[in-house]
């Protein structure tokens, strides 16, 4: 990495890969516990505060294995008692459009596993990560003291984050009860359909 440019050459000195980054943070992590590190670059755009995570394979051949758009949430790795190995947590950028009309910016999270050079979603296999995330979001929501529709309309991103996190955790009843209780607007059904429409496309 030189001047925010990743340049890879083969043993003959021929360029085989080049990419310009904004504000890269490179680091090594053995994501799939195979004894070989992956090369990760967490990049961000200062203008939009958007995080991108790039995962490069270092075994035998250097190549870009995966790219995750994490939106405003800084991606990170963690462990869970529900699933073996490291899990990548990112923001769900599909809901970033709601931040344009929301006073508090927020996104639901996505959970990923990296194995054999590929990345795949493990949202359906996890529970506690989504519930813990919602505990923090609900505390934030309560501090906003939303008492009418006008105030609720300004917090759509928070509502979406909690609702989608509940859906990912399989807590359908909790998701519906949350929205029915706290989203104090007559367009409740329309907003719910909007959220589930985006969620169902993933």
matplotlib code that plots the C-alpha trace (Angstrom):
import matplotlib.pyplot as plt

x = [0.0, 1.5, -0.3, -3.6, -3.0, -2.8, -0.4, 0.3, 3.0, 3.9, 7.4, 8.3, 7.4, 4.3, 1.3, -1.6, -3.8, -4.2, -6.8, -7.1, -8.7, -10.0, -8.9, -7.7, -7.0, -5.3, -4.9, -4.5, -7.0, -7.4, -11.2, -11.7, -9.3, -7.2, -3.9, -3.5, -4.4, -6.7, -5.8, -8.5, -8.9, -11.5, -12.0, -14.1, -15.3, -15.0, -17.7, -20.4, -19.1, -19.5, -17.5, -16.4, -14.7, -12.5, -11.3, -8.3, -7.2, -3.5, -3.4, -1.5, -3.0, -3.8, -7.4, -10.4, -12.6, -15.4, -16.5, -19.0, -20.7, -21.3, -22.9, -22.4, -21.5, -17.8, -17.4, -15.7, -15.0, -16.4, -17.2, -20.5, -21.3, -24.0, -21.6, -18.0, -15.2, -15.1, -18.2, -18.0, -20.6, -21.5, -24.3, -27.1, -26.6, -29.9, -31.6, -29.2, -31.7, -33.7, -30.8, -31.4, -34.7, -33.7, -32.4, -30.4, -28.5, -28.8, -28.7, -29.7, -26.8, -25.7, -23.6, -21.2, -18.9, -15.9, -14.9, -12.9, -12.5, -16.2, -18.4, -22.0, -24.7, -25.3, -28.1, -30.5, -28.1, -27.7, -29.9, -28.0, -26.0, -29.3, -30.9, -27.9, -27.8, -31.5, -30.9, -28.6, -30.9, -34.0, -32.1, -31.3, -34.9, -36.2, -33.8, -35.4, -38.8, -41.0, -44.5, -46.1, -46.0, -43.9, -41.1, -41.5, -41.1, -37.7, -36.5, -37.3, -33.8, -33.9, -37.3, -36.1, -33.0, -34.8, -37.6, -35.2, -32.9, -35.9, -36.8, -33.3, -33.4, -36.7, -38.6, -41.5, -44.0, -41.5, -40.9, -44.6, -45.3, -42.4, -43.6, -47.2, -46.3, -43.7, -44.3, -47.1, -48.2, -51.2, -48.9, -47.8, -48.9, -47.2, -44.0, -44.0, -44.6, -41.7, -39.3, -40.4, -40.2, -36.5, -35.9, -37.4, -35.2, -32.0]
y = [0.0, 3.3, 6.7, 4.8, 2.6, -1.1, -2.4, -6.1, -7.5, -11.0, -12.4, -11.0, -7.6, -7.3, -5.5, -8.0, -5.8, -2.2, -0.2, 3.3, 3.7, 6.7, 6.2, 2.6, 0.7, -2.6, -5.6, -9.3, -11.8, -15.5, -15.4, -19.1, -20.5, -22.4, -21.1, -18.6, -14.9, -13.0, -9.4, -7.0, -3.3, -1.2, 1.8, 4.9, 8.0, 11.1, 12.9, 10.3, 8.4, 5.1, 2.1, -0.6, -3.8, -5.6, -9.2, -10.5, -14.1, -14.6, -18.4, -19.4, -16.5, -12.9, -11.9, -10.0, -12.5, -10.2, -6.6, -5.5, -2.1, -1.5, 2.0, 4.2, 1.2, 0.4, -3.3, -5.6, -9.2, -11.0, -14.4, -16.0, -19.0, -19.8, -20.3, -21.5, -19.1, -15.5, -13.5, -10.3, -7.7, -4.9, -2.5, -3.3, -0.6, -1.4, 0.8, 3.7, 5.8, 6.3, 8.1, 11.0, 11.8, 10.7, 12.8, 9.9, 7.8, 4.1, 0.8, -2.8, -5.2, -8.1, -11.1, -12.9, -15.9, -16.3, -19.9, -21.3, -18.0, -17.0, -15.0, -15.8, -14.5, -16.2, -14.0, -16.9, -18.8, -16.1, -14.6, -12.9, -10.4, -9.0, -8.8, -7.1, -4.6, -3.9, -3.4, -0.5, 0.9, 0.8, 2.7, 5.3, 5.4, 5.9, 8.8, 10.5, 10.7, 10.2, 11.3, 12.0, 11.2, 14.2, 13.0, 9.4, 10.4, 11.9, 8.6, 6.2, 4.8, 3.8, 2.2, 0.3, -0.9, -2.3, -3.9, -5.6, -6.8, -8.4, -10.1, -11.4, -12.8, -14.6, -12.5, -11.7, -11.0, -8.6, -6.8, -6.2, -5.2, -2.8, -1.0, -1.0, 0.5, 3.1, 4.2, 6.7, 7.4, 6.5, 5.2, 2.4, -0.4, 1.4, 1.8, -1.8, -3.0, -0.7, -2.3, -5.9, -5.2, -4.3, -7.1, -9.8, -8.9, -9.8]
z = [0.0, -1.1, -1.2, -0.7, -3.8, -3.5, -6.2, -6.6, -8.9, -9.9, -9.5, -12.9, -11.7, -13.9, -12.3, -11.7, -9.5, -8.6, -6.7, -5.3, -1.9, 0.1, 3.7, 3.8, 7.0, 6.0, 8.4, 8.5, 9.9, 9.6, 8.9, 8.2, 10.7, 8.1, 9.3, 6.5, 7.0, 4.7, 3.8, 4.7, 3.9, 5.6, 3.5, 4.2, 2.4, 4.6, 2.7, 3.1, 6.1, 4.1, 5.0, 2.5, 3.5, 1.0, 1.6, -0.3, -0.6, 0.0, -0.4, -3.6, -5.6, -4.7, -5.6, -4.3, -2.6, -1.3, -1.0, 1.6, 1.6, 5.3, 5.0, 8.1, 10.3, 10.7, 10.0, 12.5, 13.3, 16.4, 17.8, 18.8, 20.9, 18.3, 15.4, 15.2, 14.1, 13.3, 12.1, 10.2, 11.3, 8.8, 8.3, 5.9, 3.3, 1.6, 4.3, 4.0, 2.1, 5.3, 6.9, 4.5, 6.3, 9.8, 12.7, 14.1, 11.5, 11.9, 10.0, 10.8, 10.8, 8.6, 9.7, 7.4, 7.4, 5.2, 4.1, 1.2, -0.5, -0.4, 1.9, 2.7, 5.0, 8.4, 9.5, 9.8, 12.0, 14.7, 17.3, 20.2, 18.0, 16.7, 20.1, 21.6, 18.8, 19.4, 23.1, 22.2, 19.6, 21.9, 24.5, 22.0, 20.7, 24.2, 24.8, 21.8, 23.5, 20.5, 21.3, 17.9, 14.2, 13.3, 15.7, 14.5, 10.9, 11.8, 13.2, 10.4, 10.3, 13.9, 13.5, 10.4, 12.2, 15.2, 13.0, 10.6, 13.4, 15.0, 11.7, 11.3, 14.8, 13.9, 16.4, 14.1, 16.9, 18.6, 15.3, 14.8, 18.4, 18.3, 15.2, 16.3, 19.6, 18.7, 15.1, 15.8, 12.2, 10.1, 7.3, 9.6, 7.2, 4.3, 6.2, 7.3, 3.7, 2.6, 5.1, 4.5, 0.7, 1.0, 3.5, 1.2, -1.7, 0.2]

ax = plt.figure().add_subplot(projection="3d")
ax.plot(x, y, z, "-o")
ax.set_aspect("equal")
plt.show()
